[in-house]
Amino acid sequence: MAAESSSAAAMAEELTLTVKWSGKEYTVRVCGDDSVAELKRRICEVTNVLPKRQKLLYPKIGNKLADDTVILSQLSLKSSLKMTMIGFDYPLFSSSIKSLTVEDDIIVDPVDDPEIVDDFELGQDEAVEIKDKEVNKMKLKRRTDQYKVKFSSFFCYDTQIQIKQPLLEEATASVSYCRIFLPSDDEIKLRNPCREGKKLLVLDIDYTLFDHRSTAENPMQLMRPYLHEFLTAAYTEYDIMIWSATRYEIVLYFHMKWVELKMGELGVLSNPNYKITALLDHLAMITVQSDARGIFDCKPLGLIWAHFPEFYSKKNTIMFDDLRRNFVMNPKNGLTIKPFRKAHANRDSDQELVKLTEYLLAIAELDDISKLDHSKWKYYAEDGSKRRRHA
């Protein structure tokens, strides 16, 4: 136990590193449990050199910094030694966010991400082990502290006052002014107030709401069938949050902008029949390690619960994602949705959201939906549909 605690403390220890590049020195802060990929992303923040264009040199560790999956605590990094980077900065331009998102250098699709392998099914014991590891609990706490809340509909800030839910409700009633805590880089983009008495539905984007790998003249052609009908029905019982796992190798400003852009193109943010409560991006995820499966990112729902404890908990939250590893920190709250790929071929036959609508409405009456086995959702949805027909 003492050894595990010592190891967890070492991995959570913050490091301040000096990076030499192009005749200047830059300071970046990382933690021992961050990966080399995270270090490169933080270097990108201050230099605009894309991670894939960085070559990092450091005394006495050879080429270990070339492996993005290596955890920094496994390396002998010291604040007293300087790191050298070789690479070229990215020529930023301001034509539009949309033009940025189509660049291959900017978006790192999970399909191509070297840190992500084919989806796998974790055994129950392995999932519990990852969830209960002290180092992962510390990662979640740190990410919760870093990832703040920002109400996105107003533009008048008072940086001395942290946002609270009653203030959001007051601001909604009077749109002339909103005082919020202005976060640094990482933020939950809160678009609408949380509603008391509603459960929470958290949705992935890629392959869940639309096919992001196919091409089309109109984004609507890649949207999953019945998306708006699904969200409209779900909104009657659930607050809805969108959580994207897509990573962007560009300055952090564009992380959330891409999520907003994509949801805007699909008409999700402007539909009058439902409202999206909040948006989250890859920066809200944490990196975990499995002895059998290696290193991968996941979406810890505990981050949302920590920010909105009066509204959401494990008892009333469900997350849909095509990758089951994304809810390894909350295995009782995740439902693996069938990926929506090859939109042009499958658009007329995909009925997944129709069936999931029935499931969501069937379980909405339960006090604790974490007690359900969501892998058997189709059977529960069918039974619920029969009960409603005979009621």
Order of alpha helices (4+ residues) and beta strands (2+ residues): alpha-beta-beta-alpha-beta-beta-alpha-beta-alpha-alpha-beta-alpha-beta-beta-alpha-beta-beta-alpha-beta-beta-beta-alpha-beta-beta-alpha-alpha-alpha
